[in-house]
Amino acid sequence: MNLTLSLAVNGGTGTGTGTGKKRKVRDGVVDDVVGDGGDRGRVVRLLQARERMVARLESDDQRVAPDDAAGGGGGLRLMHLLLSSVAAGEAGDVRAATAALHEVYRLASFGGGDPAPRVAAYFADALAPRLRLRPPPEASPAPAPARGEQFLAYTMFYQASPLYQFAHFTANQAIVEALEGGGRRSLHVVDFDVSYGFQWPSLIQSLSDADAASTSGSHDGDRRERPVSLRITGLGTSADELRQTEARLTRFASGCPNVRFEFEGIVTNEQNSGRHERIKNDDDATVVVNLAFPAAQSSRASAREACSALARIRSLNPSLVFLVERGGGGNATSRGRSSLLPPFTASLRYFATVFDSLHESLPADSAERLAIERNYLGTEIRNAVASLDRSQGGDDRTAAEPCSSSASWKEMMENAGFEAVPLSSRNVSQAKLLLKMKSGCGGGGGFRVVEGDGGRAMSLGWRDSALITTTAWRRRRRRSISKTSS
């Protein structure tokens, strides 16, 4: 069965005015000034770590523009300043952190043609609350977008960039193949971050088309009366958003008579304990689990929450767990780290790559692009920075243990009893077809498909960087031990 490459998204054009505003130096007032910067040895280590991060950005990130001769707002200089602000803030040197951040404000801009100052401007706004600045009114961050603005911006980004399409279509093809291999007519998908549900219309359409094709020449009336069953259990943080997603998918599925569709939403928040236990077991169905960007989710919770989720996933006995990670994969949770610099740098590099790739798809002064950055990517950056935290004790497990906050998702999957499996040649071909289609529409020229780990990983690359990486997992099979007679 081949996956239907259809989006089934009602898009729209941006209506934002998109006026670029040059950032001014904020003469903010620091609420608290802390000593001389804390322990000298710790400060030195943090500064050394910052220099290593800058060196890595300089050597690995070809998209970052060098500083100009006057020491202006080059991409590398802006990233250096952001890392300096984080390192100084961690060391307790609020004055130095503020000075570095003010310099970012002076050089960065929400408008203009270069992506680096644009992404730096959003990161500066996200860092300011962490440093407890009180900026003047004329430099205050823009208010958070309304829910409708966020949805429209997400829709525009989904259509402009292949990032989410790559993740969704690659996952759906693997899910279709898992259903085929299971020989059942019932599919239960557990999506740990269903969001707006844009991933699932193409799967619904593909299942409907395949069922129609398989029954068109059949005289088995009972088979016609039993359409393929698709049940999606979607986890999300907003009850209203889950209801809207259910309504959206139910409307789409109503046009696919060969699919019997069911959706159940589960709200996930700190007050809702036992949410993983609410996921129902389905022994009569092929069960697959969709884990999209779990490192971003677990940073808002804890490594122990991630371990709890993996234990529940294992108990579902899934035929497939599909994992999508930012960057090259292997991302660890951020809680419990001794420093914010590694996860902050990873987040900065990821969003800088996203902004750069979007720069190739939409003109710099495009109202649509400005709306995407302001109402979607800017919000994502604020959430990413706000979620970074250090555990003040309590998680002293080693990286080899499943619940370690320093363990990568690959390590946690393996420790939970899963093994990575190769992605099919059909899946790889489909991913390349998707990028070819995007390129034919005027975008996607800098994107490429990168296979890795012996065919067990596939990344969406942008120039020399990996935007996202996808892997497929199944429960580790026990190796039989043959008995030999003496």
N, C-alpha and C positions, 0 to 999 in steps of 0.2 A: 504494500500500500504506500503510495507516495503522498506526502503532505501537500495540502492545498495552500499555495502561497497567496493567501488573501488576508487583508488586514481587518476588514469589516469595522472600520472606525469612521465615525462621522467627524471629519475634520473641519477646520475653519481657518480663516485667515486672521492674522494678528490685527488687532485694532489699537494697540498701544501707540502712543505718540513717539516713544523712543528717543526723546531728546537727551543727548549725552551731556552729563554734567561733570566738569573737571573737578576732581577732588581737591579740597582746600586743606591746609594744615589745621588740625583741630587743636586749639589751645585749651584742651580739656583739663579738668581739675582732678587730680588723683585723690581718691578718698582716703587711702591708707598708704603710707610710705613705710616700708619695712626695712629697718636697719641698714647694713652694708652689703647685703646680698647673701647672707647665710654662710654656711660652711664653705671655706675656700676650696677645699678639695672637690666638693660636689659641683661647685661652680665651674672649676676647670674641666671636670669630666663632661659637664653639659656643653660647654663651649667647644670642647674637642669633638663631641658627638655632632654638634651643629656643623662644624667644619667638614666632617666626614659626609654629612648629608648634602652640603653644598657641593662638595667635590663629586659626589655621585650624580647630582642633578646636572652638573657641568659636563660630565663625561658621557652620561647616558641619554640626556635629554636634548636631542638635536633641534627640537622645536623652540627652545628658549633662546631669545635673541641676546647677543652680547651687549654689555653696557656701551653706551656711546662715549665719545671722547670726553665729553663734559661731565661724565658720571651721572647721566640722566636715568630715565625710567626703564632701563633694560630689564628683560625678564629675569635674568640671573640675579641682578642686584635686588630686585623686588623680592624674589624668593629668599635670598640671603637675609634681607631685613625681616621678613616674616619669621624665619627660623630663629633669628637673633632675639626677636620679641618673645617667642615661646620659651627659649632657653633662659632668658633673663627673668621672665615671669616665674618659671619653675624654681629658679635660684632665689627668689624673693626680692630681686632687684627691680622694683616697680618703675623706678625712674628710667633705667636703661630700656626696659620693655616699652615704656611709653614713648621714649625718644625714637626707638626703631619703628614703632607703629605710626607715629606722626610722620616720619619720613615716607612710609608707604602711602599714607593719605596724600602727601604732597605730590608723589610721583604717579600714583595710580589713577585710573579713570574708568567710569562706567561706560563711556563712549570711546570713540577712536577706532582705528583700524587694527591695532595690535591686540591679540587675545591676552597676552601676558598681563598688561596693566588692568585689563577688565577682570580677570580672575583674581588678581591681587586685591582689587577694590572690594570684592565680595568677601574674601578671606579676612581683610582688615576689619570689615564690619562685624564679621563673626567673632573675631578675637577681642574686639573692644569690650564686650560685656565680661569676658573672662578676666580682663585687667582692671575692671571697675572704673572705666573712664566716664566722665560726665561731659560729653561734647556740646559745643554751642548749638543752638537750634538750627542754624543754617546748614550744619553738617550732620544733622541727625540721620540715622538710617531710615530708609523708606519703610512705611508700615508693612506688616505682613500681608501678602496678597489674600484676597477672598478665595473661598473654596472653588468658586466657579472660574476664577482667573487661574488658579493652579491647574484645574482640570484642562482648561483650554491650552495652557502652556505645555502641559504634558503631552496632549494630543499633537500639538505642532512639533514638538521635539521627536515624538514617536515617528512621525511622517518624514521629518527632515533628516534624521540620523538613522543609520542601520543598527545602532547599538542594541536597543531593546528588541528589534525585529530579529537580529541575529540570535540573541539569547532565546527568544520565544520559539522561533521556528526550529532551531536546533533541538531544544528540549522536546517540542511536540513530535518531531520525527522519531526521536528515541522512544517516546511514549507510545506512538503508533506501532513501532517495531516490538515493544514489550507486550502490547496487546496481541499482536499477531503470534508471537512466540508462546503466549499463554494458552491460546486456543479457546478463550472464553468470549462471551458476548457482553460481559459487564466489566466496566472500567471505573475504578475509584481513584481520583486524583486528590491528593492532599497538598494544597498550596500554602506554604508557610508565610507568604506575603502576597496575597491575591491582588492588592491594590485596586486599580480600576478594572481589572479582568481582561485587559486587552490581549493577553496571551491566548485566550481560549476560543474565540470565534473560529480561528483557522483550524483548530483541532475538531471542533463540532462539525464544521463543514467537511473536513476530510473523512470523519467517521460516517457521516451521512452519505457522501458520495461513494465511499467504498461499499457500504451496505447496499446501496441502490444498484451498484454494478454487480455485486455478487448474487443478488436476487432477481435481476432482470431476466435471466435465462432459466430460472429455477421454477419448478411447478410445486414446490413445497410450500403449501399454504401456511403451515404453522410457522415457518421461518419468516414469512411476510408479516405475520401478526406479532412477532417478537422483535421489535427493532433493537439495535444495540443500545445498551444502557450506559450513560455517562453520569457519574455523580462527582461533584467537586465540593470538597470541604475547603473553604477559604478562610484563612486567618488574617485579621486586620486590626488596626488600632481604633477604628471609628465604626460605630454601629450604623450610622447614617450612610457612610461610604459603602459598607457591606450590603446594605439594603439596595442602594443604587446599583451596585455591581450585579447583585442577583437579578434585579429587574432588567438590566441591560442584557445580560447573558440569556435570561429566560425569553426575552423578546426575540433575540437572534435565533435561539434554538427552536422557537415556534415555527420558523420557516424551514426547518429541517425535519421532516416527518419521519425520517428513518432513525432518529436518535431520540431516546427517552431521556430527558435531562432533569437533573435534580441538583440543587445548590444548597449548601448549609454554611452559614457564616459563623465564625467564632471570634469574639472580641478578645484581643490580647492587650492587657495593660497591667500595671503593677498591682492594681486592686483585684484583678481577676485571677485568683490562684486556681490551680488545677485545670487550666485551659487545655493542656496537652492530653489530659485524661478524657476530655470531652470528644476527642477524635474517635469515631466509631470504627471498630474492626469490621471488616467485610471479607469473610472467608470465601464467598462465592464469586468474588470479583478479582480481576487483575489490579493490584494496588501499586500505584506509583506515587512518589513523593517529589515535589518540586521545591528546591531550596535555592532561591534567587537572592544573591548578595547577603548571605547570613552573617558575615562579619560585621556589616553595617547594622544589622538588627541586634546582634549579640552585644555590641558595644553599648547599646542602650540598656542592656539587661546585665547579665553576668555570665562568666564562663560556666558556672553551675547551671544556669538556665539552658545554655547550649547543650550541656551534657544531658539534662533532663529531656530536651527535645530529641536528641539522638537515641536515648533509651526508648522513648515512645515510638520513634520511627522504627526501630528494630523490632519492637513488639508487634507492629503492624504486618511484619513479614512481607515487605514490599518486593515486587519483582524488579523495581528500578528506583534509585534515588538519583535525581538529576541536580547537579550542583553548578551554580553560576557564581563566579567570583570576579571582583574588580581586579584589574591589572593582570599579572601573570599567574594568579592563583597562589595558594599557599599562605593566604592571609590569616593572621592570628587575631584573636579577640584583643581589645585594647584594655579591658579592665584588668587590674592587677599589675600592670606594667610599672617599672620604676621610673619611666620617663615618658612624656607625651611626644617627644620628638619623632620616634619611628612611625607611630600611626598618623601623626600630623603630616609628616613628610609624604607618606604614602597617599594620604587624602589629597594633599596639594598637587602631587604629580598626576594623580588620576584626573582631577578636575581640570588641570592645565591641559592635559591631553584631550579631554572632552571639548573644552573651549576651542582648542586649536583645530580639531576635526570639524566642529561646527562652523568655524571661520571659512572652511573650504566649501561648505554646503550653502551658506546664506551670506549675502553681502554684509559688510560690517555695519552699515547704517540701516539695515533692514528692520522695519518695525516688528516683524515676526521674530527675528533673532533676539532683539532687545527684550521682547515680551518673554521669550523662552528663558533668557538669562535672569531676568528680574523676577519672574513669577514661578519658575521651576528650579533652575540650576542654583540660583541664589539661595532659595529655601533649602535645597539639598545640602549646600555648603554650610549654612547656619546649623542645620541639624547634625551634620557630621562633626563640626567643631564642638558643638554643645555636648555631644555624646561622649567625647573623649574625656576619660577620667582615670585617675589613679586610685587603686584600692589602698586604703590605709590599713593594710594588714588583713588577715582573714583567709587569704588564698595563697598558701605556701606550697602548693603541689608542684611537682616537677613537670617539665614539658612532656615527659613520657606518659603521664597519666591523663585519662580522658578529660577531666575537668580542669586541666591546667589552663590558666588565662593566657599563657605564652605559647600554647600549642596552636599550630596551624589547623585549618579545617581538614586538610589532607590527613594530618596526624590523628585528629579526633575521629574522622571517619574510619580510619584503619583500626584505632583503638576500640571503636564501638563494634567491630566485627564486620566491616564492609571492605570490599576490594574494588578497585577501579577496573572497568572493562573497556575494551576498545570501542570507539565510535565507528559506525558502519561507513562504508564507502559512499553509500547513498546519502548519508547525513552530510558528509564532507562535500559531495557534489551539490547538494541543495544549498549549502552555505555559500559556495562559490557562485551559484546561480543567483542567489539573492543579491550579492554584491555586484554582480554583472548587471542586474536589473536596476540597482540604485545608480550605478555608473552611467547607464544609458539614459537616466533621467536628469543627468547633469551633476550628480553627486557621487560620492563613493570612490573617486579616483585614487585617493590616498589610502583606502582601506584594503586589507588583504586577509586571507585565511591562513593561519599558522597552525600546523599540526605539531604536537609534541608528546613527550612521554610514551614513545612507541605506539602512537595512535590512540592513546587513552585520554588525550586532552586536545582541545581545539580552541584557539584564541581568535578573537577579532583584533587584528593589528591595525594600528594607525601609524604609518611610516615605520619608525624603529621601536615603537612602544606597543605593548599589549593593552588594549582597553578592557576587555573582559576575557575570561577563560571558562570554558565549559568542560565538565567531566561527568561521566555516568558511573554509578556504583550499584553493586548488588551485595547481598549478604555473602560473606565468605563461605565457600563450600568446604565441608570437611573432607580432608584427604583420607581415602580408605587405606588401611594398612593391611597388606596381604600377609597372611599367615603361612609360614613355611614349616613343613614337617621335618623333623630331625631324622 
